[in-house]
């Protein structure tokens, strides 16, 4: 097993398109392997983070909605934290809510007040603390300020069908740009701290987003969690560890692939006493080799006109690098998009290509039913 720490930096609600054009990320390309096309399991934090930590889809683990944190099947699915804790890692989380991710395996699961805390200082202090202890560690730092800003400035003021919101796209864009820029400042300070402590010499550094967010692209979703369109499903990931040459990887991967990738880097064998992983290691791509593209499955609970999302998903999608198929189970409608020619998903082609529709429908049904 490689003797490396793990530092996971999570940018809650970080949009892939903004990260791609970020000047700061441009500076990191020479140091990190950059996955530009990561598809999340769920366009909201709770189900997304449980999938990331377990390497499995929430329709198998039990955590498939906003309401199902405590339905996670701990006896069947082993989390990344548990693997590391069993091997002697000191494990720390610092997050804004006690339900956003699995707690099992953490020595310390700290909660901060997202409305008042200086997250940057708090997280830099935690890195200093764990570095001084001199033991192998896993630190999960959850940056929530984009989420907090959207909650206060959008979710508390509008509904998913507020016309005023959708008529002000420029204002929505400026709001998100401001919030995203704050996340860049945070990330810069965290990386400066990591470098000052020389942790990059003996650590895996993983930077990623849990999901994207709407800025008013489609009526019915003012932020996230209602639809399965790419502006909320497409995320990103940057990873760095010693002795690896940085590379940009544009191939579609899934957020559930990050957990088995970390296990692979650390030479940790998957525990056969637990259910099989859905994710696959991405080490072939990181090493510059070819790897077959996997179908990406996502699902969410569209609240429609209700104030709260449903307890079970009612909107599902499967995606390849070329095609997206969506099933809206709440009204049994289907959508098909040619992502190469229509990346904004504006023209529903369902009913025009029976071969691809049947193929993707079968894939969706198989994943949803755990075949």
N, C-alpha and C positions, 0 to 999 in steps of 0.2 A: 504493500500500500504506500502510495506517495505521501510524504509527510508535509501536507499542505493544509493551511486554514481555508475557510470558505467565508467570503463576505458577499452577501446578497443585498443589492441596493435596488429597491422596488420603487419605481416612479408611478404612483397610482394615477390612472387616467392619462398616461402619456401617449399621445397620438403618434402613429408611425410616420405619417407624412411630415410632421413637424420635426421629428427626430432626424429624419433623412436629410433635411435641409439645415440642420443646426450647425452653426459654426463651431461650437464646442465639440460636437461629435466628429466633425471633420478633423479636428486636431487629434482625436483619439483613434482614428482609423489606422494610424501607423503603429499602434500599441495593442489594439484589441482585435479579436476576430469578431466581425460584425454581421449578425444575421438580420437582414433587412426585411424579411417577409415571414414573420412569426404569426401564426393564427391561434388565438386564444380559444379555450373551450367555452367560456361564458363572457358576455359583455358586461359583467359586473364583478365586484371584487371577491365576494365570499366563495362562490362556486369556482371562480377562476383560480384563486389562491389554493384552494383545497386540491384542485386538479394539478397545479404546479408542484405542490409538496408531495403528492402521492404518485405522480406520473400516470394518473388514470382519469378517465372521464367520470364526471359526477353521476351519470346515470347508473354507474356500477358502484361507486363508493357511497352513494346515498346523499351526498351534498351536491344537489343540482339546482338550488334556488337560493333566494335571499333568506329563506326560513329554515334551512336544513343543516346549519352548522353542526348541530348536536345529533344529526342522523348519520354522521360519518361512521362507516363500519370499521372501527379500530381493530377488530379481531381479524379482519380480512385484508386490510390494506396498511402497509407499513410506510411511514413517512420518511422523507429524507432526514429530518431531524432525528428520528429514532435510530436510523442507521448510524449516524454520526455520534450520537450520544452513547450508543452501545460500544463504540470503538474509542471512547475516552475523550471525545471533544467536549469542551465546555460550550454550551449552547445558549444563545441569547436572542430574544426578539424585542424590538421596540416599535410598537404599532399604535394606531389611534383607536383601536377597538378590540375587545377581547374575543370577537367572533369572526375576524377576517380570515384566519388561517388555523390549521390544526395546532393545538397546544402541546400534544404529547411529545415527549423527548426534550423539551426545553428546560434547562436549569433555571432560567429567568425569562418570564414573559411579561415585559413591561408595557404599561399603557400610558400614553400621554394625552393631554387635553389638546385636541387639534385646533381649538379656537385661540388658545393663549400661548402655547409653547413655542420656543425658538427651536425648531426641529434641527436646524443645522448645528447649533452649539451642542444640543443634547446628543446627537449622533456622533459628533466628533469626540465628545467627552467619553462616550461609550467605547469608541475605538481605542482611545488612550487607555481606558481602564482594562480592557481585555488584553491589550498588548503588554501591559505591565505585569500581568499575571503569569506570563511565561509558559502557558499551556496551549495546546492546540484548541482552536475555537471555531465555532460557526456563529456568525452574527447576521441577523436578518433586520435590515433597516428599511422601514416603510415610510416613504415620503408621501404625505397625504394632502399637501397644500393646494394642488390643483382640484382635488375632490372637494376640499373645504370651500374654496372659492366658488366652484360651480354650485355647491349646495346652498350657499348663502345668497349668491347673486342670480341664480337661475331657478333651482328647484323650489326655493321658498317663494318665488315671485310669479312663476308661470306653471301652467299645466302642459301636458304633452300636446294639447290642441290649442294653445294660446297663439292666435294669429300675430299678435304684436311681436312675439319672439322670432318667428320665421320671417317677418318683414324686415328685420334688422340684422341681416347677415354680416354686414361690415362691423357692427358693434359686437356681435358674437365672436367674430374673428379676432378683433382687438382684445376682447376680454381673455380669450384663450391664449393669445400670443403673450399677454402680460403674465398670466399664470405659468405658462410654459417657460418663459424666460426666468422666472423665479426658481423653477426646478433646475434649470441650467446652473444658476448661481449656487444652489445647494450642492449639486453634483460636483461642481468644480471644487468647492471647499472640502467635501468628503474625500475626493481623490487627492487633494493636496495633503490632507491629514494622513491618508494611507501611505503616500510617498514619504512624508516626513518621519513616519514610524518605520519606514522600510518594509512595510508589510507586503508590497508587491513582489518581494523576493521569495516569499514562502507562502503565498496565498493564491487561491482561485478568486478572482474578482468577477462577479456576475452582475451586470446592470440590465434590468429589463422592466417592462411594463405589464400590468395585469390585463388591461383592456384599453381601447381607445374611447372616444367620446364624440357625441354629435355637437355641431355648432349650428344646427338648423338645416341640415341637408334634406331631411324628409319629414313632412308633417306626421306627427304621432310619436316623435322621440326627441325631446329637447336636450337630453343628455346621454343616457345609456340604459341598457337593460331591456329595451322594448323590441328591437329588431335584431336581425342577424346580417346586417350590411357591413361592408368592409371598414367603414370609418370607425366602427367600434370593435371589430374582430381582429383587424390587422395591428400587430404590435411589433416589438423589436427586441433584440437581445445583443449585448456585447459581453464577450468573455475573454479573460486574460489569465494566463498562468505561466510559470517559468518554462522555458525551453520550447515554446510553441511559436511558430511564425504567424504573425497576423494575416488574416485573409478576410475578404468580403464575400459573403455567401448569400446569393439572391434567391436560391431555391426555396420553395415553400417548405416550412417545417411547422411543428406544433409546440405550443408552450409546454405540453406534457412531456416533450422530449428532453427538457432541460434536466429533470431529476435523474433519469438513467444516464445522461451524459456526465453529470457530476459523479455518480457512482463509478462510471468507467474511468474517469480521470484519476480517481482515488483508488482504483483497483479493488473496489468493493463488490463482492458477488451478490446478486439478487437473492434474497431470502425465499427459498422455495416453499416455506411453510405458509406464505401469504399468496394471495391471488396474483395472477400474472399481470405485468404492466401493460398499459396501452402504448406508452411512449417508447421510443427507441433511442439508443445512443447516437449522438451526432458526431462522434469522433472521426468517422471516415471523412465527413465534409471538412472538419477542422484541419485534418491532415492533408487536405487537398485532393481527396479521392472522390470517386462517384458514389452515389447512394440513391436508390429509388425514392421517388417522391411518394409520400403517404397521403391518403385522403385525410382532410382535417374536418372533424365533426364539431359543431357548436350548437348550443341550445340556450334558450332563455324563456322567461315568463312575461309575455306582453300584457301589461295591465289594462290595455284598451282605455275605456272611460273610467275605470276604477282608480281610486287613490293609491291603492297598494297592489304590487304585483301578485299574481296567483302563487299558490304554494307549490305547484308543479309546472314544469316547462310546457309551453304551448306553441313555441316557435323553434324550429330546428333547421340546420343547414349542413350540407357537406360541400367541400370546396377542393378543387384542384387548382393548379396555377392558371388554368384556362377557363374553367367553368365553375359556377356557383349554382346550387340547387337549394331552394328554400321551401319548407313545408310549414304553412301557417295552420296548425292543427285546430286553432280556435274557430276557424271558419272553413277549414279544409280547402284552402287555396294553395296554389303552387307557383313558384317563380323560378325562372332559369335565366342566367346572365352569362354572356360571353365576356369574361373579364379582360381578355386581351384587347378587344375592340371597344368595350364599354366598361372601363374600370370604375366609373361612378354608379354603375348599376341603375341606369335610367330606362332601359328598354327590356321589358319582360318578354323573353322569347319562348316561354312555356307553350307547348302545342305545336312547335315548329321543328323539333328535332327529337323524334321518338327514341332513337338509339341512345343518345346521351341522357335523355330524361329517364329511361328505364334503367340504365346503368347506375346513375346517381341515386335514383329512388331505391334501388336494391341495396346500395352501399349504406344509405341513410337508415333503412329499416334494419339491416344487419347490425349496425353499431347501436342503434337505439334499443334493439332487443337483445343485445349482448351475444350475438352469434359469433 
